[in-house]
Amino acid sequence: MNDYQDYYKTLGVEKKASQEDIQRAYRKLARKFHPDINKESSAEEKFKQINEAYKVLGDSEKRVKYDQFGSGWDGQFTNQGHHGGDNVSYHFSNADMGQFSDFFQNLFGGGGWSESETRGGGVRRRRGRDHETAINITLTDAYHGTKKSIELEQTVQGSDGRPTRTRRSYEVTIPQGVTDGSLIRLAGQGENGSGGDAGDLFLRVNILRDSRFTLNGHDLSTTVDITPWEAALGAKVLVPTVDARISLTVPAGTQSGQSLRVRGKGMPISRGQFGDLIVTTRIVVPSNLTKRERELFEELTVESRFNPRQ
């Protein structure tokens, strides 16, 4: 296992970064180093480091602990539990320890802790550990909301006390306007408890890349091609939204690369409230001119006094 790693450095963010900055950095790096996409031999290890860093910095409570004890972790938490009040103690689970660095295991016990009620020094019940996995959805799914059937492989304790693998199916409701990186909680679908409640299953939403739009929070961005005369004279052009097309007014004198904002045509935020659609213009010219088109462009070179380089 690996020794202490600087989670802020792993994600390439400053210590004062906002939770939104951390989430954006994680999404960018996770896509870059995902083993299904990046075939370099080091990608899988890098991907694990990125996920470990995000498990801490993406959780505000864990981030506070990390900021407090990160630089002096060695010896602070080794083989120690964290005790709360009201006769409740928390002890670290040993499951899946190989997935995390020494630092993570010592500080967070391999990804979380489970709650046990004690009386007279004996453990009466233990809540099962929470589990987390990813769920991939399309931009259209996130826009409208949908239901998805997923099947997951889980390790459960058999009647003989030995762990066995089993597959379970879930019907998941994807709420309208769900954001990339957010969590959907399936209560009681995590690890079985020992005399206590089962843990929860958390599904981290991954909105797949869309060929038409780039997603930024609740805003969508797209590019529309326009002709030189549409840019110069102004025009109305059709641009896509998630589920339709709208007519966009391109003002006269529009420049290539200029962004036009269409209010309320982005992703849902709440009932009746939507983000914006940002349309970037790109001026394109014909690859092959007709004889008449060439004549007109040649006339323009004689008539026009415009020089974009002055």
C-alpha positions in Angstrom: 0.0 0.0 0.0 1.0 3.6 -0.4 2.0 6.1 2.2 0.5 9.5 2.9 -0.6 11.3 -0.2 -1.6 15.0 -0.6 -5.2 14.7 -1.8 -5.3 18.4 -2.9 -2.2 17.8 -5.0 -3.7 14.5 -6.4 -6.7 16.4 -7.7 -4.7 19.4 -8.7 -6.6 22.0 -6.6 -5.7 24.5 -3.9 -6.5 23.8 -0.2 -9.0 26.7 -0.3 -10.8 25.2 -3.3 -14.6 25.1 -3.2 -16.5 21.8 -3.2 -17.6 22.7 -6.8 -13.9 23.1 -7.8 -13.1 19.8 -6.3 -16.0 18.0 -8.0 -15.0 19.5 -11.4 -11.3 18.5 -11.0 -12.4 15.0 -10.0 -14.7 14.5 -13.0 -12.0 15.7 -15.4 -9.3 13.4 -14.0 -11.6 10.4 -13.6 -12.5 10.6 -17.2 -8.9 11.0 -18.2 -7.5 8.1 -16.2 -10.4 5.6 -16.3 -9.0 2.2 -17.2 -11.6 1.7 -19.8 -10.4 4.8 -21.6 -6.8 5.1 -20.7 -4.8 2.0 -21.5 -1.5 3.2 -20.0 -0.1 0.8 -17.4 -0.2 3.5 -14.7 -3.7 4.6 -15.4 -5.4 2.1 -13.0 -3.2 3.1 -10.0 -3.7 6.8 -10.8 -7.5 6.2 -11.1 -7.5 4.6 -7.6 -5.6 7.6 -6.1 -8.0 10.1 -7.7 -11.0 8.2 -6.3 -9.4 8.0 -2.8 -8.7 11.7 -2.8 -12.3 12.5 -3.9 -13.8 10.2 -1.2 -12.2 12.5 1.3 -12.2 16.0 -0.2 -15.7 15.4 -1.8 -17.1 14.8 1.7 -17.2 17.9 3.8 -17.0 16.1 7.1 -14.1 13.9 6.0 -12.4 17.0 4.5 -12.4 18.7 7.9 -10.8 15.7 9.5 -8.2 15.5 6.7 -7.4 19.3 7.0 -7.0 18.8 10.8 -5.0 15.6 10.9 -3.6 15.2 7.4 -0.1 16.5 8.0 0.3 14.6 11.3 -1.6 11.5 10.5 1.2 9.0 11.4 0.5 7.9 14.9 -2.6 10.0 15.3 -5.1 7.4 14.2 -3.2 4.2 13.9 -5.4 1.3 15.3 -7.6 3.9 17.1 -11.3 4.4 16.8 -13.2 7.6 17.1 -15.6 7.7 20.1 -18.8 9.7 20.3 -21.1 10.5 23.2 -24.4 8.8 24.2 -22.8 5.4 24.8 -22.1 5.0 21.1 -18.8 4.1 19.7 -17.5 3.9 16.1 -15.1 1.3 15.0 -13.2 1.0 11.7 -14.1 -1.8 9.3 -11.4 -4.0 7.8 -13.3 -4.7 4.5 -11.7 -3.7 1.2 -8.6 -2.3 2.9 -6.4 -3.0 -0.1 -8.2 -0.4 -2.1 -6.8 2.5 0.0 -3.5 3.9 1.1 -2.1 3.5 4.6 -3.2 7.1 5.4 -6.8 6.6 4.3 -7.1 3.4 6.3 -5.6 4.9 9.5 -7.7 8.1 9.2 -10.9 6.8 7.9 -10.8 3.0 8.3 -10.9 2.0 4.7 -13.8 4.2 3.6 -16.1 4.6 6.6 -17.0 3.5 10.0 -19.9 1.5 11.4 -21.9 2.3 14.5 -22.2 0.0 17.4 -24.2 0.4 20.6 -22.4 -0.8 23.7 -23.6 -1.7 27.1 -21.4 -3.0 29.9 -18.4 -3.1 27.4 -20.1 -5.5 25.0 -21.3 -4.8 21.5 -25.0 -5.3 21.1 -25.5 -4.3 17.5 -23.6 -3.0 14.5 -24.9 -1.1 11.5 -23.8 -2.4 8.2 -21.4 -0.4 6.1 -22.6 1.9 3.3 -21.6 0.9 -0.3 -21.1 3.2 -3.2 -20.9 2.5 -7.0 -21.4 4.5 -10.2 -24.4 4.7 -12.4 -24.1 6.0 -16.0 -27.0 8.0 -17.4 -27.4 10.1 -20.6 -27.9 13.9 -20.6 -31.5 13.3 -21.7 -32.1 11.0 -18.7 -30.9 13.7 -16.4 -33.0 16.4 -18.2 -36.3 14.5 -18.0 -35.8 12.1 -15.2 -36.2 8.3 -15.7 -36.2 4.9 -14.2 -33.3 2.5 -14.8 -32.8 -1.1 -13.9 -29.3 -2.0 -12.7 -27.7 -5.2 -11.6 -24.8 -5.2 -9.1 -22.6 -8.0 -7.7 -22.3 -7.9 -4.0 -20.6 -9.9 -1.3 -22.8 -11.2 1.5 -22.3 -13.4 4.5 -23.8 -16.9 3.9 -25.5 -19.1 6.4 -22.2 -20.8 7.1 -20.5 -17.5 7.9 -18.5 -17.4 4.7 -18.7 -14.5 2.3 -20.4 -15.3 -1.0 -21.0 -13.3 -4.1 -24.5 -12.7 -5.4 -26.1 -10.5 -8.0 -29.0 -8.2 -7.2 -31.3 -6.1 -9.4 -32.5 -2.6 -8.5 -35.1 -0.3 -10.0 -33.6 3.2 -9.6 -35.6 6.4 -10.0 -33.4 9.1 -11.6 -34.9 12.5 -10.5 -35.3 15.3 -13.1 -32.3 17.7 -13.0 -29.9 15.3 -11.2 -26.4 16.7 -11.5 -23.1 15.0 -12.5 -21.4 13.6 -9.5 -24.4 13.7 -7.2 -25.5 10.7 -5.0 -28.7 8.7 -5.1 -29.4 6.9 -1.8 -31.0 3.4 -1.7 -31.7 3.1 2.0 -31.0 -0.3 3.5 -29.4 -1.8 0.4 -25.8 -1.8 1.7 -24.0 -4.3 3.9 -26.2 -6.3 6.3 -25.7 -5.2 9.9 -24.9 -7.5 12.9 -28.0 -7.1 14.9 -28.4 -3.6 13.6 -29.7 -1.9 10.5 -28.3 -2.5 7.1 -26.1 0.1 5.5 -27.2 2.2 2.5 -26.2 1.9 -1.2 -25.2 5.1 -2.8 -25.1 5.5 -6.6 -22.8 8.3 -7.8 -24.3 9.8 -11.0 -22.0 9.9 -14.1 -23.7 11.8 -16.9 -22.2 10.5 -20.1 -20.7 12.8 -22.7 -23.2 14.2 -25.2 -22.3 14.8 -28.8 -24.3 18.0 -28.9 -23.7 19.7 -25.6 -21.1 20.3 -22.9 -22.5 20.3 -19.4 -21.4 22.9 -16.8 -23.4 22.7 -13.7 -27.0 23.4 -14.9 -25.8 25.3 -18.0 -25.4 23.7 -21.4 -23.0 24.8 -24.1 -23.1 24.1 -27.9 -21.6 25.5 -31.1 -23.5 26.6 -34.2 -21.9 27.2 -37.6 -22.9 30.4 -39.5 -22.0 31.9 -42.8 -20.0 35.1 -43.2 -23.1 36.9 -44.5 -25.2 35.7 -41.6 -22.6 37.0 -39.2 -22.3 40.3 -41.0 -26.0 41.0 -41.7 -27.6 39.1 -38.9 -29.9 36.1 -39.2 -32.1 33.6 -37.5 -30.6 30.1 -37.2 -31.9 26.8 -35.7 -30.0 25.5 -32.7 -30.6 22.3 -30.7 -31.9 22.1 -27.1 -32.1 18.8 -25.2 -35.5 17.8 -26.7 -36.2 20.3 -29.5 -34.7 23.0 -31.7 -35.2 26.7 -31.3 -34.7 29.8 -33.6 -31.8 31.9 -32.4 -31.3 35.5 -33.5 -27.7 36.1 -34.5 -27.1 39.9 -34.3 -25.5 41.7 -37.2 -21.8 42.0 -36.7 -21.5 38.7 -34.8 -17.9 37.5 -34.5 -16.6 33.9 -34.8 -16.3 32.5 -31.3 -18.8 34.9 -29.8 -21.2 33.4 -27.2 -24.9 34.0 -27.1 -26.9 33.2 -24.0 -30.4 31.7 -24.3 -32.1 32.0 -20.9 -33.9 28.9 -19.4 -32.9 26.4 -22.1 -30.3 24.5 -19.9 -30.8 21.7 -17.4 -33.6 21.7 -14.7 -32.7 23.3 -11.4 -36.1 23.1 -9.6 -39.7 23.2 -10.6 -40.1 25.7 -13.4 -36.4 26.9 -13.1 -33.7 26.0 -15.7 -30.1 26.8 -16.4 -29.1 28.6 -19.6 -27.9 27.4 -23.1 -24.7 29.0 -24.2 -24.4 29.1 -28.0 -20.9 29.8 -29.4 -20.8 30.9 -33.1 -18.3 29.6 -35.6 -18.1 31.3 -39.0 -17.5 28.9 -41.8 -16.8 29.5 -45.5 -17.7 27.4 -48.5 -15.0 24.8 -49.4 -15.9 25.1 -53.1 -17.2 28.3 -54.6 -19.5 28.5 -57.6 -18.5 30.8 -60.4 -21.1 33.4 -59.2 -20.0 33.1 -55.6 -16.4 33.7 -56.5 -17.4 36.8 -58.6 -19.4 38.2 -55.6 -16.5 37.7 -53.2 -14.1 39.3 -55.7 -16.5 42.3 -55.9 -16.5 42.5 -52.2 -12.7 42.7 -52.0 -12.8 45.7 -54.3 -15.8 47.5 -52.5 -14.9 46.8 -48.9 -12.5 48.9 -46.9 -12.6 46.6 -43.9 -9.3 45.3 -42.7 -9.5 43.0 -39.6 -5.7 43.2 -39.0 -5.7 46.9 -38.4 
